[in-house]
Amino acid sequence: MQLIEVNSPELAQEFLMVQVRLYKNDPNYIRPLDKDINNVFDPKKNKLLRNGDAIRWILQDGYGKSIGRVAAFINRKTAKTGKQPTGGMGFFDCINDQAAANMLLDACRDWLQARDMEAMDGPINLGERDRWWGVLLDGFYKPTYCMPYNFPYYQALLENYGFQLYFKQFTYYRTVHDELPTEYHEKAKRIHQDPRYHFKHIQKKELKKFTEDFRIVYNKGWAKHEGVKEMSEAQAASIMNSLKPILDERIMWFSYYDEEPVGFFIAIPELNQLFQYVNGKLDAWGKVKLLFHRWRGACTTMYGIVFGIAPEHQGKGVEAAMVVAAGEKIIYNKSIPYQDLQMNWIGDFNPKMMKVVEQVGGRIYKTHATYRYLFDRTKEFERMPIIR
């Protein structure tokens, strides 16, 4: 077997095709957009590469056939926020062969160790946690947009190598028309009777205002998580601008208390229900296909990408009131096509948020895991701390 560093456009294309060939007979596989993967490794698109480092490899067998791929990277913003400097391993794909997997993972370990890292997390992304993060352990259904999909044997390959579970990430599911529990309506009613609270969905014409509201709530609720930095105005604007072409303002809701933002529920149409028809290419023909399938109503799932309440307003029923307010607008509006809701990326280190989602009728639909590998094998391993 031979490791080949990706250092040319031809090899970058082969890096994409390794996965495509590996999953060609899997009916649940949806090819990611080429640009979404390429942008991770493009310094012009990924600002983390301006101060960070990344490398990709392809693994070939003795006959020149590609049988695996992997990337290693260092996010300088978060690498030293924990107990030891920690790099990342991601975009791991491999045949079901432990020796092949070990060769790929050894390359990542050695490269990171040479750059003063003491551990690696994986499979993760060189970017935010809402994309390409974790290995799928359970719920081998069609993947949602920019979420990892893999064969079941990946878990054994990683654990046999020595990776240990750092945390799990859950995707929850419910239908849009499922009734909310009675006690949930009672909680919502109490909040709705308080004139200091109000709820509304975003409007594109005021996107700048809602972007800042999003940033305020995010920094109150997420910046205390390990490995998560406060969001800047530029980062918030980048996120919202990336969503602008596909956002449906009717399914993105905010909560306010005395006009101050205190919560949000950000959902988008589940784009993989459309992108599954374009074979990774969003060129002119791909866009025609996209528009056609959107027109015919192929997208019937909305995808909750982030849901949060500012800490000082948690436990009061604000999340219930926001969900009820949104539900009244969504469920009874016949022009809204969504039948299903998937709520993405809720870590097992956040039991409060798990409880909130379960209270609205969500059930665990998919489970991903983020692993950590300590280079010093004698060092005591610790899981992600629980948020109290």
C-alpha positions as CSV (number, residue, x, y, z in Angstrom):
1,M,0.0,0.0,0.0
2,Q,1.1,3.5,-0.7
3,L,0.2,6.9,0.7
4,I,0.0,9.8,-1.8
5,E,-0.2,13.4,-0.7
6,V,-2.8,15.4,-2.5
7,N,-0.8,18.2,-4.1
8,S,-2.4,18.7,-7.5
9,P,-5.9,19.4,-9.0
10,E,-5.9,15.8,-10.4
11,L,-5.2,14.3,-7.0
12,A,-7.8,16.7,-5.4
13,Q,-10.4,15.3,-7.8
14,E,-9.3,11.7,-7.0
15,F,-9.7,12.6,-3.3
16,L,-13.4,13.2,-4.1
17,M,-13.8,10.1,-6.2
18,V,-12.5,7.7,-3.6
19,Q,-15.7,8.1,-1.6
20,V,-17.9,8.1,-4.7
21,R,-16.5,4.8,-5.9
22,L,-16.6,3.3,-2.4
23,Y,-20.3,4.0,-2.0
24,K,-21.5,3.5,-5.6
25,N,-23.8,0.6,-4.6
26,D,-25.2,2.1,-1.4
27,P,-28.7,3.3,-2.0
28,N,-28.6,5.7,0.9
29,Y,-25.4,7.5,-0.2
30,I,-25.8,11.0,-1.5
31,R,-22.7,12.5,-3.1
32,P,-21.7,15.8,-1.4
33,L,-21.3,18.8,-3.6
34,D,-17.7,18.9,-4.9
35,K,-17.4,22.5,-4.0
36,D,-18.4,21.9,-0.4
37,I,-15.5,19.6,0.1
38,N,-13.0,21.5,-2.0
39,N,-13.7,24.8,-0.2
40,V,-12.6,23.3,3.1
41,F,-9.0,23.0,1.7
42,D,-9.0,26.3,-0.2
43,P,-7.3,29.2,1.7
44,K,-9.4,31.6,-0.3
45,K,-12.6,30.0,1.0
46,N,-11.6,28.7,4.4
47,K,-10.1,31.5,6.6
48,L,-8.9,28.9,9.1
49,L,-6.2,28.0,6.6
50,R,-4.7,31.4,6.8
51,N,-3.2,30.6,10.2
52,G,-3.8,26.8,10.2
53,D,-2.5,23.8,8.5
54,A,-4.0,21.0,6.5
55,I,-2.9,18.0,4.5
56,R,-4.7,15.3,2.5
57,W,-3.7,11.8,1.5
58,I,-5.0,9.1,-0.8
59,L,-4.2,5.4,0.0
60,Q,-3.6,3.1,-3.0
61,D,-3.2,-0.7,-3.0
62,G,-0.3,-2.5,-4.8
63,Y,-2.2,-2.2,-8.1
64,G,-2.6,1.6,-8.1
65,K,-6.3,1.4,-7.0
66,S,-7.4,4.0,-4.5
67,I,-8.8,2.3,-1.3
68,G,-8.9,5.1,1.2
69,R,-8.4,8.8,1.9
70,V,-8.0,11.1,5.0
71,A,-7.1,14.6,5.9
72,A,-5.3,16.1,9.0
73,F,-5.5,19.7,10.1
74,I,-4.9,22.1,12.9
75,N,-7.4,24.8,13.8
76,R,-5.2,27.4,15.5
77,K,-8.2,29.0,17.1
78,T,-9.3,26.0,19.1
79,A,-6.2,23.6,19.1
80,K,-5.1,24.8,22.6
81,T,-8.4,25.4,24.3
82,G,-8.4,22.1,26.1
83,K,-6.0,20.2,28.4
84,Q,-3.7,19.3,25.5
85,P,-3.0,20.8,22.1
86,T,-5.4,18.9,19.8
87,G,-5.5,18.6,16.0
88,G,-8.1,17.1,13.7
89,M,-8.6,14.1,11.5
90,G,-11.4,14.1,8.9
91,F,-12.8,13.1,5.6
92,F,-11.8,9.5,6.5
93,D,-13.0,6.8,4.0
94,C,-11.6,3.4,3.7
95,I,-12.2,-0.2,2.7
96,N,-13.0,-2.6,5.5
97,D,-9.4,-3.4,6.2
98,Q,-7.7,-2.5,9.5
99,A,-4.2,-2.3,8.1
100,A,-5.3,0.2,5.5
101,A,-7.2,2.3,8.1
102,N,-4.1,2.2,10.4
103,M,-1.9,3.5,7.7
104,L,-4.2,6.4,7.1
105,L,-4.6,7.2,10.8
106,D,-0.8,6.8,11.5
107,A,-0.1,9.4,8.8
108,C,-2.5,11.9,10.6
109,R,-1.0,11.1,14.0
110,D,2.6,11.5,12.9
111,W,1.9,14.7,11.0
112,L,0.1,16.3,13.9
113,Q,2.7,15.1,16.5
114,A,5.4,16.7,14.4
115,R,3.5,20.0,14.8
116,D,3.3,19.8,18.6
117,M,-0.1,18.4,18.9
118,E,-0.7,15.9,21.7
119,A,-4.1,14.5,20.5
120,M,-6.4,14.3,17.5
121,D,-10.2,14.4,17.3
122,G,-12.0,12.8,14.5
123,P,-13.6,12.4,12.2
124,I,-14.1,16.2,12.2
125,N,-14.0,19.2,9.9
126,L,-11.6,22.1,9.6
127,G,-14.5,24.5,10.3
128,E,-17.7,24.7,12.3
129,R,-19.2,21.6,14.0
130,D,-22.4,21.8,11.8
131,R,-20.5,20.3,8.8
132,W,-18.7,17.0,8.3
133,W,-18.4,16.2,12.0
134,G,-18.4,12.8,13.5
135,V,-18.8,9.2,12.4
136,L,-22.3,7.7,11.9
137,L,-22.9,5.0,14.5
138,D,-26.7,4.5,14.2
139,G,-29.4,5.6,11.8
140,F,-28.0,4.6,8.4
141,Y,-30.6,6.6,6.5
142,K,-29.9,9.1,3.7
143,P,-27.6,11.9,5.0
144,T,-28.8,15.4,5.5
145,Y,-26.9,18.3,3.8
146,C,-23.2,18.4,4.8
147,M,-23.6,15.7,7.4
148,P,-21.3,12.6,7.4
149,Y,-22.5,9.3,6.1
150,N,-20.4,6.1,6.3
151,F,-20.5,2.3,6.5
152,P,-21.2,0.7,9.9
153,Y,-17.7,-0.9,10.0
154,Y,-16.0,2.6,10.4
155,Q,-16.7,2.4,14.1
156,A,-14.7,-0.7,14.5
157,L,-11.8,0.6,12.4
158,L,-11.5,3.7,14.6
159,E,-12.0,2.0,17.9
160,N,-9.6,-0.8,17.0
161,Y,-7.0,1.9,16.3
162,G,-7.4,3.3,19.8
163,F,-9.8,6.2,19.4
164,Q,-12.1,6.7,22.4
165,L,-15.5,8.2,22.5
166,Y,-15.3,12.0,23.3
167,F,-19.0,12.7,22.8
168,K,-22.0,11.7,20.8
169,Q,-24.1,13.9,18.6
170,F,-27.8,13.2,18.1
171,T,-30.1,14.1,15.2
172,Y,-33.7,14.1,16.4
173,Y,-36.8,13.5,14.2
174,R,-40.5,14.3,14.4
175,T,-43.2,15.0,11.9
176,V,-44.3,18.6,11.5
177,H,-47.9,17.7,12.2
178,D,-47.3,15.6,15.4
179,E,-49.2,17.1,18.3
180,L,-47.2,18.8,21.0
181,P,-47.7,17.5,24.6
182,T,-50.4,19.3,26.6
183,E,-48.0,20.5,29.3
184,Y,-45.9,22.1,26.5
185,H,-48.9,24.2,25.5
186,E,-49.4,25.2,29.1
187,K,-45.8,26.3,29.4
188,A,-46.1,28.3,26.2
189,K,-49.4,29.9,27.4
190,R,-47.7,31.3,30.5
191,I,-45.0,32.9,28.4
192,H,-47.4,34.2,25.7
193,Q,-49.3,36.0,28.5
194,D,-46.2,37.9,29.4
195,P,-46.1,41.0,27.2
196,R,-42.4,41.3,27.5
197,Y,-41.9,38.2,25.4
198,H,-42.7,38.1,21.6
199,F,-41.7,35.8,18.8
200,K,-41.3,36.3,15.0
201,H,-39.7,34.7,12.0
202,I,-37.0,36.5,10.1
203,Q,-37.5,38.7,7.1
204,K,-34.8,38.8,4.4
205,K,-35.1,42.6,4.1
206,E,-33.9,42.8,7.8
207,L,-31.3,40.1,7.5
208,K,-28.6,42.3,9.0
209,K,-30.6,42.9,12.2
210,F,-31.4,39.2,12.6
211,T,-27.8,38.3,12.0
212,E,-26.7,40.4,14.9
213,D,-29.5,38.9,17.0
214,F,-28.3,35.5,16.2
215,R,-24.7,36.4,17.2
216,I,-25.8,37.8,20.5
217,V,-27.7,34.7,21.6
218,Y,-25.0,32.3,20.2
219,N,-22.3,34.0,22.2
220,K,-24.3,33.8,25.4
221,G,-25.1,30.1,25.0
222,W,-22.3,28.5,22.9
223,A,-19.1,30.3,23.6
224,K,-18.7,28.5,27.0
225,H,-18.5,25.1,25.3
226,E,-15.0,23.7,25.1
227,G,-13.4,24.4,21.7
228,V,-15.9,27.0,20.7
229,K,-14.9,30.7,20.5
230,E,-17.2,33.7,20.5
231,M,-18.6,34.5,17.1
232,S,-17.5,37.8,15.5
233,E,-19.8,40.0,13.4
234,A,-18.0,38.9,10.3
235,Q,-18.5,35.2,11.1
236,A,-22.2,35.7,11.8
237,A,-22.6,37.6,8.5
238,S,-20.8,34.9,6.6
239,I,-23.1,32.2,8.0
240,M,-26.3,34.1,7.3
241,N,-25.1,35.1,3.8
242,S,-24.3,31.5,3.0
243,L,-27.9,30.6,4.0
244,K,-29.5,33.5,2.2
245,P,-29.9,31.8,-1.3
246,I,-31.8,28.8,0.2
247,L,-33.4,30.1,3.4
248,D,-37.2,30.0,4.0
249,E,-37.9,32.9,6.3
250,R,-41.1,31.1,7.5
251,I,-39.0,28.5,9.4
252,M,-36.4,30.6,11.0
253,W,-37.7,32.0,14.3
254,F,-36.4,34.3,17.1
255,S,-37.5,35.0,20.7
256,Y,-37.3,38.4,22.3
257,Y,-37.6,39.7,25.8
258,D,-38.1,43.5,26.1
259,E,-36.8,43.6,22.5
260,E,-33.6,41.8,23.4
261,P,-33.0,38.6,21.5
262,V,-33.0,35.6,23.8
263,G,-33.5,32.6,21.6
264,F,-33.7,31.2,18.0
265,F,-34.7,28.2,16.0
266,I,-32.9,28.2,12.6
267,A,-34.1,25.7,10.1
268,I,-33.6,25.4,6.3
269,P,-35.1,23.2,3.6
270,E,-33.3,19.8,3.6
271,L,-31.1,20.4,0.6
272,N,-29.9,16.9,0.1
273,Q,-33.5,16.0,-1.1
274,L,-32.6,18.2,-4.0
275,F,-28.8,17.7,-4.3
276,Q,-29.2,14.0,-4.6
277,Y,-30.1,14.6,-8.3
278,V,-27.0,16.7,-9.3
279,N,-24.2,14.1,-8.7
280,G,-22.0,16.6,-6.8
281,K,-22.0,19.2,-9.6
282,L,-23.8,22.5,-9.1
283,D,-22.9,23.7,-12.6
284,A,-25.4,25.1,-15.1
285,W,-27.1,21.8,-15.7
286,G,-27.0,20.9,-12.0
287,K,-28.8,24.2,-11.2
288,V,-31.5,23.4,-13.8
289,K,-32.0,20.0,-12.1
290,L,-32.1,21.7,-8.7
291,L,-34.8,24.2,-9.7
292,F,-36.9,21.5,-11.4
293,H,-36.9,19.2,-8.3
294,R,-37.6,22.2,-6.0
295,W,-40.5,23.2,-8.3
296,R,-42.0,19.7,-8.2
297,G,-41.9,19.7,-4.4
298,A,-39.1,17.2,-3.8
299,C,-38.1,18.9,-0.6
300,T,-40.6,17.9,2.1
301,T,-38.2,18.0,5.1
302,M,-37.0,21.0,7.1
303,Y,-33.7,20.7,8.8
304,G,-33.1,22.4,12.1
305,I,-29.5,23.4,12.2
306,V,-29.4,25.2,15.5
307,F,-31.8,25.8,18.4
308,G,-30.9,27.7,21.5
309,I,-32.1,29.8,24.4
310,A,-29.9,32.3,26.3
311,P,-29.0,30.8,29.6
312,E,-30.9,33.3,31.7
313,H,-34.1,32.4,30.0
314,Q,-33.8,28.6,30.0
315,G,-36.2,26.6,32.0
316,K,-39.0,29.1,31.8
317,G,-40.9,27.8,28.9
318,V,-39.5,30.2,26.3
319,E,-38.5,27.4,23.9
320,A,-42.1,26.0,24.2
321,A,-43.6,29.4,23.4
322,M,-41.4,29.9,20.4
323,V,-42.1,26.4,19.1
324,V,-45.9,26.9,19.6
325,A,-45.8,30.3,17.9
326,A,-43.8,28.8,14.9
327,G,-46.0,25.7,14.7
328,E,-49.2,27.8,14.4
329,K,-47.8,29.6,11.4
330,I,-46.2,26.5,9.8
331,I,-48.7,23.7,10.4
332,Y,-51.8,25.7,9.3
333,N,-50.2,27.3,6.3
334,K,-51.0,25.0,3.4
335,S,-48.4,26.7,1.2
336,I,-45.6,25.4,3.3
337,P,-44.6,21.9,2.0
338,Y,-42.7,20.5,4.9
339,Q,-43.9,17.2,6.4
340,D,-40.9,16.2,8.5
341,L,-38.4,17.9,10.8
342,Q,-34.9,16.7,11.6
343,M,-33.1,18.6,14.4
344,N,-29.4,18.3,13.9
345,W,-26.3,18.1,16.2
346,I,-27.3,18.0,19.8
347,G,-24.4,16.7,21.9
348,D,-24.8,14.3,24.7
349,F,-22.8,16.8,26.8
350,N,-25.8,19.1,26.6
351,P,-28.6,17.3,28.5
352,K,-30.7,20.4,28.9
353,M,-31.0,20.8,25.1
354,M,-31.7,17.1,24.7
355,K,-34.5,17.4,27.2
356,V,-36.0,20.4,25.3
357,V,-36.0,18.6,22.0
358,E,-37.5,15.4,23.6
359,Q,-40.2,17.6,25.2
360,V,-41.3,18.7,21.7
361,G,-41.7,15.1,20.6
362,G,-38.3,14.6,19.1
363,R,-36.8,11.1,19.1
364,I,-33.2,10.1,18.3
365,Y,-33.0,9.3,14.6
366,K,-29.3,9.3,14.0
367,T,-26.2,9.1,16.2
368,H,-22.8,10.3,15.3
369,A,-19.7,10.2,17.4
370,T,-16.6,12.3,17.8
371,Y,-13.6,10.4,18.9
372,R,-10.4,11.5,20.5
373,Y,-7.0,9.8,20.3
374,L,-4.3,10.7,22.9
375,F,-0.8,10.4,21.5
376,D,0.5,9.6,25.0
377,R,-1.2,6.3,25.5
378,T,-0.5,6.3,29.3
379,K,-2.4,9.6,29.8
380,E,-5.8,9.4,31.4
381,F,-8.6,9.9,28.9
382,E,-11.5,12.3,29.7
383,R,-14.8,12.7,27.9
384,M,-16.3,16.1,26.9
385,P,-17.4,17.8,30.1
386,I,-21.2,17.9,30.7
387,I,-22.7,21.4,30.5
388,R,-24.6,22.0,33.7
